[in-house]
Amino acid sequence: MTHVFDKSKLPSRHVSVGPERAPHRSYYYAMGMTEEEINRPFVAIASAGNDSAPCNTTLDFQADICRQGVEQGGGTPRRFNTITVTDGIAMGHQGMKSSLISREVIADSVELSVRGHCYDALVTFAGCDKSLPGMMMAMLRLNVPSIFVYGGSILPGRFHDKDVTVKDVFEIVGQYAAGNCPLSELTALERVACPGHGACGGQYTANTMACVGEAIGLSLPNSNMAPAPYKSREEIAIAAGRQVMELLARNIRPRDICTREAFENAARIVAATGGSTNGGLHLPAMANECGIDFSLFDVAEIFKTTPYIADLQPGGRYVARDMYDAGGVYMLMKTLLAEGLLHGDCLTVTGKTLGENIEQVTWNPDQKVIYDAKTPITPTGGVVGLRGSLAPDGAIVKVAGMARLVFEGPAQVFDCEEDCFAAVEARQIREGSVIVIRYEGPKGGPGMREMLSTTAALYGQGMGESVALITDGRFSGATRGFCIGHVGPEAADGGPIALVEEGDIIRIDAEQGTIDLHVDAAVLAERRAKWQPRQNDYQAGALWRYAQNVGPAWAGAVTHPGAKAETHVYADI
């Protein structure tokens, strides 16, 4: 349906209406726009497309297709791009320090482009990890009618007649280092693991946040799990363009959709799918944009009562394509809602409630990926929050697929990821130890690096279940094993993790949700008196600026006060 809009109360009136805006309109005429197009609402189409990685290579095409839907709905599309930092390529070196800050840069750049050009609505396209929460944060910050579109996952590669993903490539590096496979095997796998366009195929951060997009109501139903190469992605892009015009006509805004109950739904889906621990970082950051208190501790409370029901990699067997074939996120939400584990009355971008959308879904008993919530893989435990003397401000661990949920052992301590990775390669990690990697937090890194290269190498060496690893940094969604991230306070702030010494006993209990350092309080007080803050190598530039502004991981590692401090909302200018 094509709507006719009155621009007198829309932001774009500031750049297109009245004699005083003749200079502005001259720019639009210069681009070949007609008077009719100038008189329509201006709809921003923000793409994170680029040639950096396959996660992002189809986004510009999808964004351009979206123009058709916007025009069909009575709007004028205005496309622009933002950056990404692709984690798989940034992983294992200093480049990973740029990853988390890219989330803020993405949100900030979309905000600035929309504000600067006075756009009335927004459709966002994202592929790699940080671009998903970054885009959704911008939508919530601006609060103009908006829809989020995920560009889709990659199809699995085939190697030795098995489905493989990039996780397998990271892990074979450890196998090679341990002398368990020839170099020819490694090079053969790297050539076939990623067979085309799309984001990483397992339930890593990109697919986790894609599921969040649907669960929280910002994406069209069953739109995000369709793989990037599928023709249906074009239809989804057009539908998003049409529907955002419907949202504009009805003035349905992202903060109308993303209530506290909607955030609780999103946290459920992270845990139920055995999703990335980064969900515990991004949900609080998104909530901050709405002025909603929803910290890591709130996320962890939801996790405690959520059954793990999606048999997805890295802890399970299947990839995103398989989940799509099984019925997608809405199939999973159908069984959760039936068991009273979701708030069905939350509004979505369809203009209907989550429950009304779910009513259109028929449960498929023949699929193998999504378990009935009555008979879950495990009653709880896809992702678990931890708290204790080592992490008074919390920590998080993915336990999906793990047999061992309690670990106690002596610490092996490293002050950066590179030192730990070198020790792994040199086979210096001892079975039964708790590896500590510190000074990798949001402020101390700076940038809160992911540790997939290290964890995957350990797993590849066959040590994934015989050691634990804790850090004030982060882990990739592809990480598996007993790996605890987001330990707070971080070492740079003098948290207990900064005081750990070689051989100290650390106990982690993912059943009880505890993480404790077994060192006498008097000894810790003595160590604290001697502790001195460390200076990192980033004393200028974007990473320095980030370190000055970033808050703690438990609150989402955000860099501004959020909606609580607003004196105006952009959508109402």
N, C-alpha and C positions, 0 to 999 in steps of 0.2 A: 504493500500500500504506500502510495506517495502522499506525504503530508505537506500541507502549506503552513509555513511558520511565520510568526510575528517576531522579527529580530529586535524589537524595541527593548527587550529585557535580556537578550543574549549577549555574551561577551563580544562577539564579532561586530556588534554595532559600533564599537569604538574604532574599528578600522575600515568600515564599509558603508556607514549610514550618515547622510547629511552632507551639505555643501562643504563643510570644513574638512571632510575626509576625501575630497577630490584627489589630493596627492597620493593618498593610499590606494585609491581605486586605479590610479594610473599604472601602478605596478601590476595590478591584476590584469588590466587590459594588455599590458606588455607581454604577459604569459599566455595570451590567447583566450582569456576568459570572457564570457559574454556577460551582459548586464544581468540576465536571469541568474547565472551562476553566482555572481557577486551578491545577489539579493537572497540567496539561499544560506542556511547555516553552514559554517565552516567546520568540517570534521577532520581532526588530526588523525592520521594513520602513521603510527610510530613503529618503525621496523628496526630490529637489531641485526639486520642482515649484513653479511660481509663475507670475505673470502678467507677468514682466519681459520675456519674449521667447518666440517660438514654439518654441525649443529645449526649453522646459521645461513647456509648457502641457498636455501629455498625461500627464505623469509621475504626478501624483496619481491619475488614473484607473487607470493601469496598476498602481500600487502597491496600490490598493484591490482590484483584481481578483486580485492576488497572494494576498490573504487566503484565497481559496478553496483554493488549492493547499496553503498551510500547514495549514489545517484538515483537508484530505483526508489529509495526512501525519501527523496526530496532534499538531499544535502549535497554540498560541494566538498569533495575529498581533497585534503592537503597532506601529502606524504613527506615525511622526513626520517632521517636515520639517527641512531645513537650507537655507542660503542658496545663491544663485549670484550671480556677477557675469557678465553676458553680454557677451562680448568685442565682438561686432558693434556693440553700443550704447555700450559704454565706449570704443571705439576713437577715436583722434584727439584726445583731450582728457585732462585730468588724471584723469578717472575710470578710465582704463586702469591707473593705478597701483594700483588696488584689485584688479585681476584676479588676479595670481599669489598674493597673500596670501589670496585667497578659497579657494584650494586647501587652505591650511593650516587656515583657519577651518572649512571643510567637514569635513576629517578630524578636527579637534579636537572639533567639535560632535557628530559621530556618536560618537566615542569617549566623550565625556562623557555623552551620553544613554544609551548602552549600559551604561557603568559605573554610572551613577547608578541605573538601573532594573534592573540585573542580568539583561540579556537573554542567552539561550542560543545564539542563532544570528542571522544577519543576511542580509537581502536588500536590495541597494541599487539605486536607480533614478536615473540621471543623464542629462542632456541636453547642456548647454553645456560648453565646453572643460574648465575646471578642475574641474568636478564629477566628471568621470570619474576622473582620477587621485586626486582627493581622496577619493572613495568607496573606491577600491581601496586607498589608503593606510590608511584606517580599518580595512578588512577585515583587512589584513596586521598592523596594529598590535594589534588586539584578538585576532586569531587564533581566533575562534569559527568554526564551520562557516558558510560564507558563499557567496553567489552574486552576481555583478554583472550588472545588466541595463541596457542602453542603451535609451533611449526611442525611438530611431530617427531617421533623417534626414528632412529635408524633401524633397518632390518638386521637380524643377526647374521654374522658370517658363518661359514661352514668350514670345519677343519677336522680331519679324521672322522668324518661322518657325524659330527656333533655341532650343535649351535654354539657359537662363541661370540664374545663381546670384547671390548677394549680391556675389561678387567682381566681377562685371560692373558692379554699381552703384558700387562703390568706384572702379573704373577709369574709368567715364564721367565722374566728377568731374574727373579729369585732362584728359579730352578736352574737357570744357566750358571748363575754365580755359585750355586752349590755343586755344580758339576753333574747335575742330573739330566741335562739334555744338551745336545750339540747346538752350536751356533746356527746351523742350517735349519733346525727346527724352529728356533726363534724367528729367523728371518722369513721363513715360510708362513708362520702364523701372522706376523705383522702385516703381510700383504693381503690377507683375506679377512681379518677380524672385523673390519669396518667396510662393508661392501658398497656404500653409497651415501646419499644425503640423509641427514637427520641427527638428532641428539642421541646420546648413549642409551642403549636399549634396555638395560636393567632398571630396577627400581632405585636408581641413583637420584641425585638431587633434582635434575631436570624433570624426570617423570614424576617424582614425588610432588614437586611444586605444580606440575601440570594437573595432577590429581587434586591438589589443593584448590586450583583455579575453579574446577567444577564443583567441588564440595562446598566451597565458601560462597558460590553463586555468581562469580564474576565471568565464567565461561559458559557457552552454550552446552546443553547436555550432550554427553558422549561425543564431544568434539576433539578433545585433546589427545586421546590415545591412538587415533588413526596415524599410522606411520607416515613420515614425510613424503615418501614416493607415491602414496596412494592418490588417485584422482579425486577422491572425496575431499581432499584438503582444499581444492578450489571451491567446491560447493560450500564448505564451512566458512571460508573467507568471505564469500558473497553474502551468506546468511548473516554473518557478524556485522557486515556493513549495513544491511537492511535493518537488522534488529536494533542497532545503536540509534537509528533514526526513530524507531518506535519508543525507545527509552527517552530520547530527547523530547518527543511529543508528550510523553507522560511524566516527564521530569523525574524519572527514577534514577537515583544517583548511587555511586558505589557505597557511600556510608549508610544509605538506606538498606543496603544488602548486607554489608559486613558488620553485623552486630556482634556482641559478645557470643551469643549462641552460635552464630555462623563460624566464629573462630574456634569454638569448641568442636563443631562438626569437622572443621579442617584438621584439627589435631587428631581426632578419631581416625581420619583417613590415613594420616602419616603412620600412626601406630598399626592400624589394621593391615596396611600393605607392607609392613616391615620396611618403611621408607627411610630416607636419609636423615641422619641426625641433624643435618642443616635445617630441617623443618623447625626444630626447636630454636633456631636463631632467626629465621625469616618471619615466622608468625608473630613474635613479639615486635619485630620491626614494622610489619604491616599494621599491627594494632596501634602502634605509636602514631601512625598517620591518621588514625581515626579518633585519637584521644581515649582509647580503651586500654585499661590496665590488663595486660595479658602477657605475663613473663614466662620464663622457662619453668618456673615452679607451677604455674597454672597449666602449662602444656603437660608437665610431668604428671599432674593429678589426673588429667584425662587419659594419659597413657596407662595408668594403673588399672583402669577398668575396661580396657579395650582389647577384645580378642584379636589375635593375629590370624588372618583368614585368607591372605593372598600369597600364593606360593611363587614368589617372584625372586629373581636374582638380586643381590648376591647370595642371600641366605637360602633361597629356594631354587626352583628349576626353570622358571619361565621368564620371558621378556615381555616388553610392552606390547609388541605385536600380538602375542598370545592373549594378553589381557583384553586387548581390543576385540579379538575374535571371540572371546568368552562373553563379551557384553559390556566391557569397559567399566568406568568408575561407577556409573549408575547401577550396574548389576551388583557391584559390591555394596553400594549404599542401600540397595533394596533390602538385603538381608540384615544389615545393621539397623535400619529403620524398623523392620519387623520385630526386632528384639529390644526396641525402645532405646537404642544407643545414639540416635541422631535427633536433632530438633527439626521436625518436618515442616514447621511453620515459618521458616526463614525465607525471605524473598530472594529471588534469583533474577538474572538478566532476561529470562523469558517473560518477566512480569508476573509469573506464577510462583508459588512456593516450591521449596524443595520437595515436599511431600507430594504435591500435585504433579511435578515432573516425574517423580518416581512411580506414581500410579500408572504411567504409560509404559513401564518396563515389566516384562514377563520374565520371571525367574527361569534360568536355563539349567536344569538339573544334570545335563549331559556334559557340560564343560568341566575341565579339571583344574582350572587356575584359581578360582574363587570358591572358598569353602562356605558352607552355610554357617552363619554365626552361632547356631546351636551346637555345631560340631566343628569347632575351630582347629587349626593346626596346633595352637597352644591357647589356653584360656586368656592369657595376657602376654605381653612381652615382645612385640615387634621392636619397639623402641622403649627405653627405660630412662627415667631421670634418677640421678644419684645426688646424695648430699651427705656430708660428714666432715670430720676434722680436717681432711685434706682438701675439701671443696665446700667451705661454708656457704658460698654463693652458687653452689650447684655444679653439676656436670651431666653428661648425657652419653648413652651407649646404645648401639643397635645390637640386639641379642637374637634377632630372627635367624633361625637355623642353627643356633648354638646349643650344644648339649651341656656345656659347663657354664653355670651362672654365678659361681663363687670362686674367687681366686685370691690367694694370699702368697706373698713372696717378697724377697729382698729387692730393693731398688737398684737399677742401673741408670745412672743419671747423665743426661746430655743437655747442654745449653742451647742447642739448635738442631734442626732436622738433619743438616749435612753431616754433623758428627755422628749422629745415630745411624744414618744410612751407611756411612763408611764402616761403622762397627758391624752392621749387618753383613755387608759385602765381605768383610774380613772374617766372618763366622765367629765374632767375639761375643755375641749375645748368648747368655746362658739359659738353658731350659729352667722354667720355674721362676724366672725373674719378672719383676714389674719394671718395664722400661718407662722412664720419665723423660719427656722432651718438653723443655720449658723455655720461657722468653720468646714464645711464638704466639702470644695472645694478640688481641686487637691493637693494643697500645704498644706492647713490647716487641712485636715482630719487626716493624708494625705490619698489620694486615691479616693476622690470624690464618696462617697457611694451613692447607689440607696436607695430609701425610700419606696419601695413597702409595706413592713410590716406596716408602718404607714399609707400610703394612703389607703391601702386595708382595714385596721381596721376602718378608718374613714368611708369608703364607707359601710362597713358591719354594722356600727352603724346607717346608714341612713343619714349621714352628708356629703356625697360626693358632693352634690350640694349646701350646705349651708355654706361652708367655702372655702377659698382658701389657698394654701400652696406654699410658695416660699422658695428656698434654693440655696446656692452656690454649693450644691451637685447635684445629678442626680436622675432621676426616671427610674424605669423599664418601658419597653415597655408595660407591663401589667397594669401600673397605669392608672386610669381614674379619672375624676374630674378636677377641676381648679387647676392644679399643675404645677408650673413654676420652672424649673431647670436651671442650668448653669449660675446663676446670677453672673455677673462680673463687676468690680473686686471682687474677693472673699474676705471674711471677714479677712482672714489671711494677705491679702495685704492692709488692711485698706479701702476696698471699702465701699460705702454707707450702704451696708447691715450690716456692723459692727457697725454702729451708730444708728440703729433703736432701739427705746425704747418701752416698753409696752404701748399700747394705741395710738401710732402714726398712722395716717391715711395713708393707702396705696391704690392706685387705679391702677387697671389692666384693660386695654382695648385691648382685643385680636382682635377686629375689626380694630382699628387704629394702633395696634402694639406698645402700650406704657405701661410702668410700672413706676409709679412715687411715691415718698415719699413726702407727703404733710407736710413738716416741714420747717420752715423758715431757710434761708441760714445762718443767724447769729447764730441760735441755733445749727445747724449742725457744724458750725465752732468751737463753744464752746465745743461740744462733741468731735470733732476730736482732739482738743488740749489735752484732758484728756485721749484719747484712748491709750491703751498699747497693743502691740502684745502679743499673747498667745502662750505658749509652749505646744505642744501635747505630748503624752506619747511615741512617736516613735522617739527616739533619737539615734537609732542604727539599723542596718539591712537594708533590701531591701526598706522598706517604708521610712526610713530616706533618703536613697540615692535618691529615687524617688522625695521626697519633695525638695531636693536640685536642681534638674534638670528640673522638670516639668514646662511647660509654661502654659499660660492662657487657659481657656476652649474655648474661641472664636476662638483660633487658633488650636484647636484639642487636647489640653493637651499633647503635644508631648515633648520628652525628648532629641531631637537632632536637628541640624539645617536642616536636610533634603538634598535633591538633589542639592539645590542651593549652598551648601558649598562643594560639591564633587570635588575631583581632579581626580578621576577615577571612572568608572562604573565596577562593578564586572564582568559583562558578557564579558567585553573586556580585561580581564587580560591575 
